[in-house]
Amino acid sequence: MTRSLRIAVPLFMIVAPLWLHAQTAAAAPDTTNVREKLLGSWHLVSRDEQDADGKIRTRTDAVGVIMYTSDGHMAVQIMVPEKSEAPDNPVQYQQGGYEAYQGTYSLDEKTHTVTHHVESALVRSLIGKDLTRVYRFDGKRLILKSSRSDEHWTIIWEHN
């Protein structure tokens, strides 16, 4: 074997796996940790709610914020316009057009759910409840839906 081959073969054996790893990593899908994606504050973009007649309406007339912290705490506040009626849900989340609660949260990445463990709330009947939400991300947006089959709403948040 020539001297150049004796150098080239071991060099190839070192460089080829590194190159292959770099190519694979570049082509891999975004695997950012879900908890990391969730962290921070999100402002309300829109909400889809089922009216009394059963039709789903997209509403953009409310303001709100939801926050998730790295130590497992969360808080949410939403204010709807004065003239707006509360959606027809089996669980009432708002009082006088205002929804607010805070507590801790837990994630289940397999089922794509985040559960809000309510510690305090404007609507006191929510205190002590676990509110499970189905989540998905769409770019800078977080889309939350109720996991309950008898609730038909979706809320879209955008990362601040």
C-alpha angles and dihedrals in degrees: 000000000000122000093248092053091050088057098037098052097054090042090052090050089057100039099042096063091046091051092046091050091050091050092048093047091050092052096043118110121250105283097175109158110265092226090055091050091050096051121106135030127315127193124218116260102171145327131216114213135177113240124217088265090058097252120133113233127191111224126194097169099096132083125213152141135216123194134193122190130204091243092061103265128130139182134185134191127178128175121194124197118276094249094050119108120224112257117258099255128149088232118053111219100171139055122197091353094307129108121189134158139144139190139110131313139211130199131219106191093184093061094030092236135138117197120208110210101205116220099165133009144169087236099057095202087071093062110112094014126124110225110197118202128188109227138196134168126228109183106296091350131098116203117199127188132177114260089214117104091216095056121075111190139114127194123200118205129184123211114250 
